[in-house]
Amino acid sequence: MAIFTILVAIDQTIFAPFATTFFIVGLGSLEGKSPEHIRRSIVTQGPKMLLANYSVWPAAIFINFRFVPLEKRVLFSNTIALGYNGIVSYLYHK
């Protein structure tokens, strides 16, 4: 269980900020926003999105690997991701 905790901590401290920034840059670019607007979005929206990430994913990962049968883990993660992506999109456009 200790290695699992370490892996989740690494995921949340390294990958989550990168993924959040990539999401903001990608969405801003696809919407044709200026680089300055994208930078402002990273500063203003990034922390809210990261907080949402920290509110959802550590618990979801724990539940997925502790309680969900192996053959249903992808379905569980995709279901959580669908809801999470809705939250992140709402926070970005708010």
C-alpha positions as CSV (number, residue, x, y, z in Angstrom):
1,M,0.0,0.0,0.0
2,A,2.9,2.4,0.6
3,I,4.1,2.1,-3.0
4,F,0.6,2.9,-4.1
5,T,0.5,6.0,-2.0
6,I,3.8,7.1,-3.4
7,L,2.7,6.6,-7.0
8,V,-0.5,8.6,-6.4
9,A,1.5,11.4,-4.8
10,I,3.9,11.5,-7.7
11,D,1.0,11.5,-10.2
12,Q,-0.8,14.3,-8.4
13,T,2.3,16.5,-7.9
14,I,3.9,16.1,-11.3
15,F,1.3,15.0,-13.8
16,A,-1.7,16.9,-12.5
17,P,-0.2,20.4,-12.9
18,F,1.2,19.5,-16.3
19,A,-2.1,18.1,-17.5
20,T,-4.0,21.1,-16.2
21,T,-1.7,23.5,-17.9
22,F,-1.8,21.5,-21.1
23,F,-5.7,21.5,-21.0
24,I,-5.8,25.3,-20.6
25,V,-3.2,25.9,-23.4
26,G,-4.9,23.4,-25.7
27,L,-8.4,24.7,-25.2
28,G,-7.3,28.3,-25.4
29,S,-5.4,27.5,-28.7
30,L,-8.4,25.7,-30.2
31,E,-10.6,28.7,-29.3
32,G,-8.2,31.1,-30.9
33,K,-7.3,32.9,-27.7
34,S,-4.1,35.1,-27.6
35,P,-1.1,33.8,-25.8
36,E,-1.6,36.6,-23.2
37,H,-5.2,35.4,-22.5
38,I,-3.9,31.8,-22.2
39,R,-1.3,32.9,-19.7
40,R,-3.9,34.8,-17.7
41,S,-6.1,31.7,-17.7
42,I,-3.3,29.5,-16.4
43,V,-2.8,31.9,-13.5
44,T,-6.5,32.5,-12.7
45,Q,-8.2,29.2,-13.7
46,G,-5.3,26.8,-13.1
47,P,-5.4,26.8,-9.3
48,K,-9.2,26.2,-9.3
49,M,-8.9,23.4,-11.8
50,L,-6.0,21.8,-9.8
51,L,-8.1,22.0,-6.6
52,A,-10.9,20.2,-8.5
53,N,-8.4,17.6,-9.6
54,Y,-7.2,17.1,-6.0
55,S,-10.8,16.8,-4.8
56,V,-11.7,14.1,-7.3
57,W,-8.8,12.0,-8.5
58,P,-7.0,10.8,-5.4
59,A,-10.2,9.3,-4.0
60,A,-11.2,8.0,-7.3
61,I,-7.9,6.3,-7.8
62,F,-8.0,4.8,-4.3
63,I,-11.6,3.4,-4.9
64,N,-10.7,2.1,-8.3
65,F,-7.7,0.1,-7.2
66,R,-9.1,-1.0,-3.8
67,F,-12.7,-1.9,-4.5
68,V,-13.4,-2.1,-8.3
69,P,-12.8,-5.4,-10.0
70,L,-10.0,-5.5,-12.5
71,E,-12.4,-5.9,-15.5
72,K,-14.4,-2.8,-14.6
73,R,-11.6,-0.4,-13.7
74,V,-11.4,1.3,-17.1
75,L,-15.2,1.8,-17.1
76,F,-15.0,3.3,-13.6
77,S,-12.1,5.7,-14.5
78,N,-13.9,6.7,-17.7
79,T,-17.1,7.5,-15.8
80,I,-15.2,9.6,-13.3
81,A,-13.3,11.3,-16.1
82,L,-16.6,12.2,-17.9
83,G,-17.9,14.0,-14.8
84,Y,-14.5,15.5,-14.0
85,N,-14.2,16.9,-17.6
86,G,-17.6,18.5,-17.2
87,I,-16.4,20.2,-14.0
88,V,-13.1,21.4,-15.5
89,S,-14.9,22.7,-18.6
90,Y,-17.3,24.6,-16.4
91,L,-14.5,26.1,-14.3
92,Y,-12.6,27.1,-17.4
93,H,-15.5,28.9,-19.0
94,K,-16.8,30.5,-15.8
